[in-house]
């Protein structure tokens, strides 16, 4: 199971009751954070989350509302007695900005590993520091600066069938390796593939996070079949469409149309303009476009 929490849902600047957009995803006691605006560590505490569990930070782009919380967060994590490294992934051109932000942290008790990601092609890597079955994918978006969307794809182990293992006289010490997908060889030379003792394959869990972009067609393929699609919706007023296009952002309706075409299970809207005081007023209209649309508030949680 993966536990998901939106730490904040605001864009541009934090409000008294709305922190800046950031996602916390935890699996087996280890967490990924996507974006880190000012006060992110406070939002995490408010929603009962442990920043000490963060192993990976993914940055979409280097606008202030997405990165300026890094020094405070990293220093707060340092106060939790952490000594293990933290990996930060971001568009390649963001790395100098992040390095400058880290320069104000002083001496952290752990190492921060920076990784630049391609800005012009889709990319993916295995997140072994979280789980060997987790793949993180990125895609270039269309914003005023280099910006990436992310998908977290968690492959799920099939059910282990102990009755099959017992019928084949496979010693218990081999069961975990088989369940992890490894082919083993018994003392009599018999090779046993994992399929012999496991059930049907399970569909991977997929969580896609897209913010600060025009509603480009490529997002539909990237988000295809996501269990949870988290997408920006700066405004719900369609008259602002021209303004949003100029600023390379989306309307809530744009996000709903993408969710519909991408056949996602659930859409969470986020990254609202400070001028949108009550985004929920558009909920009924938006659900007429995509039925499972949630106009989220800070602290929205789900377990997948």
Secondary structure as UniProt FT lines:
FT   STRAND          2..8
FT   TURN            16..17
FT   STRAND          22..27
FT   TURN            28..29
FT   STRAND          30..34
FT   TURN            38..39
FT   HELIX           40..46
FT   TURN            47..48
FT   HELIX           51..53
FT   STRAND          54..58
FT   HELIX           64..67
FT   TURN            68..69
FT   HELIX           70..78
FT   TURN            79..81
FT   STRAND          86..91
FT   HELIX           92..94
FT   HELIX           95..102
FT   TURN            103..104
FT   STRAND          112..117
FT   STRAND          123..126
FT   TURN            128..130
FT   TURN            132..133
FT   STRAND          134..140
FT   STRAND          148..154
FT   HELIX           162..167
FT   TURN            168..169
FT   HELIX           172..174
FT   HELIX           175..179
FT   TURN            180..181
FT   STRAND          184..185
FT   TURN            187..188
FT   STRAND          191..192
FT   HELIX           194..196
FT   STRAND          205..210
FT   HELIX           218..223
FT   TURN            224..225
FT   STRAND          228..232
FT   HELIX           238..240
FT   HELIX           241..247
FT   HELIX           252..262
FT   STRAND          267..270
FT   TURN            274..275
FT   TURN            277..278
FT   HELIX           279..282
FT   HELIX           283..287
FT   TURN            288..289
FT   TURN            291..292
FT   STRAND          293..295
FT   TURN            298..299
FT   STRAND          301..303
//
